[in-house]
Amino acid sequence: MNTSSKTCSIAIVEDDETMGALVAQMLALYGLPTQLFTGGFALLRSDALSTFKAIVMDLSLPDMDGFELIQKLAERVSDVELVLMTGRGNATLESARLVAEGLGFRVAGALNKPFSHLELSLALKLREPGIS
């Protein structure tokens, strides 16, 4: 992740509590603070929305799909990296990536569930813990 004046906190948008906690644990290995949101509207209503450096987001949410969330994010924030995740396969990931990039977002990664902490760390360009 490149650095800027923004904090390095990361929003996780995932309605599956277990998966959300797992992603938070993966990022905690790198000392990154996270905030978990169970839906798109919760993220969009957050006072912290403009402070996130990255948003790791599921494309299948109960209150809106990932495509709608990407469009609504484009109306509110511009300087944030997205990591897209889904269990629906590469075609869905590629479509969402194209929409996000078309709206000006940098898509740091597109991950099929399940994925490892190494795949997530590569997407966010994180150094392995303990490596200088």
C-alpha positions in Angstrom: 0.0 0.0 0.0 1.4 3.4 -0.8 1.4 5.8 2.1 -0.4 9.2 2.3 -1.8 11.4 5.0 -4.6 8.9 5.5 -4.5 6.5 8.3 -3.7 2.9 7.4 -6.9 1.5 8.7 -8.8 -0.9 6.5 -12.6 -1.3 6.2 -13.8 -4.9 5.8 -17.3 -5.2 4.3 -18.5 -8.8 4.8 -21.9 -10.1 6.0 -20.5 -13.5 7.0 -19.3 -12.9 10.6 -16.8 -15.8 10.4 -15.3 -14.6 7.2 -15.2 -11.0 8.4 -13.4 -12.0 11.5 -10.9 -14.1 9.5 -10.0 -11.2 7.2 -9.6 -9.0 10.3 -7.3 -11.6 11.9 -5.3 -11.8 8.6 -4.7 -8.1 8.6 -3.9 -8.0 12.3 -0.9 -10.2 11.5 0.5 -7.1 9.8 -0.5 -4.8 12.7 -3.2 -3.1 10.6 -6.3 -1.7 12.3 -9.6 -2.8 10.8 -13.2 -1.9 11.1 -15.8 -4.5 10.1 -19.1 -3.6 8.4 -21.8 -6.2 7.8 -23.3 -4.4 4.8 -22.8 -1.7 2.3 -25.1 0.9 3.9 -23.3 0.5 7.2 -20.0 1.4 5.5 -21.5 4.3 3.6 -23.0 5.8 6.8 -19.7 5.5 8.7 -18.1 8.8 9.8 -14.8 7.1 9.2 -15.4 6.4 5.5 -13.0 9.0 4.2 -10.2 7.8 6.5 -9.8 4.3 5.2 -6.8 3.5 3.2 -8.3 0.4 1.7 -11.7 -1.4 1.6 -11.8 -5.2 1.5 -15.3 -5.9 0.2 -17.4 -8.9 -0.5 -19.4 -8.6 -3.7 -22.4 -10.4 -2.3 -24.0 -8.4 0.5 -27.6 -8.7 1.9 -28.4 -5.0 1.5 -26.8 -4.2 -1.9 -24.5 -6.0 -4.3 -20.9 -5.1 -4.7 -21.5 -3.3 -8.0 -23.9 -1.0 -6.3 -21.6 -0.4 -3.4 -18.7 0.4 -5.8 -20.9 3.0 -7.5 -22.0 4.6 -4.2 -18.4 4.7 -3.0 -17.4 6.5 -6.2 -19.9 9.3 -5.2 -18.3 9.7 -1.7 -14.6 8.8 -1.8 -11.8 8.7 -4.4 -8.5 8.0 -2.7 -9.1 4.4 -1.5 -7.8 1.1 -2.7 -10.3 -1.7 -3.2 -9.8 -5.4 -2.6 -12.7 -7.4 -4.1 -13.6 -10.8 -2.8 -16.3 -13.3 -3.8 -17.1 -17.0 -3.9 -18.8 -16.5 -7.2 -15.8 -16.9 -9.4 -13.5 -15.0 -11.7 -16.1 -13.7 -14.1 -17.8 -11.8 -11.3 -14.5 -10.5 -9.9 -13.4 -9.4 -13.4 -16.7 -7.5 -14.0 -16.5 -5.8 -10.6 -12.8 -4.9 -11.2 -13.7 -3.3 -14.6 -16.6 -1.3 -13.1 -14.4 -0.1 -10.2 -11.5 0.9 -12.4 -13.9 2.6 -14.8 -15.0 4.7 -11.9 -11.4 5.7 -11.0 -10.6 3.2 -8.2 -7.4 1.4 -7.9 -8.2 -2.3 -7.5 -5.4 -3.8 -5.4 -6.7 -7.3 -5.6 -9.6 -9.6 -6.7 -9.7 -12.7 -4.5 -11.8 -15.8 -4.8 -12.9 -17.2 -1.5 -11.4 -19.0 0.3 -8.0 -17.2 0.1 -4.9 -17.2 2.3 -3.4 -14.3 4.3 -0.5 -14.4 1.8 -2.9 -13.7 -1.1 -4.4 -10.8 0.8 -1.0 -9.4 1.8 0.2 -9.6 -1.8 -2.9 -7.6 -2.9 -2.2 -4.9 -0.4 1.6 -5.1 -0.8 2.2 -5.9 2.8 5.5 -7.1 4.2 5.5 -10.4 6.0 5.6 -9.9 9.8 9.1 -9.8 11.1 10.7 -9.0 7.7 12.3 -5.6 7.4 
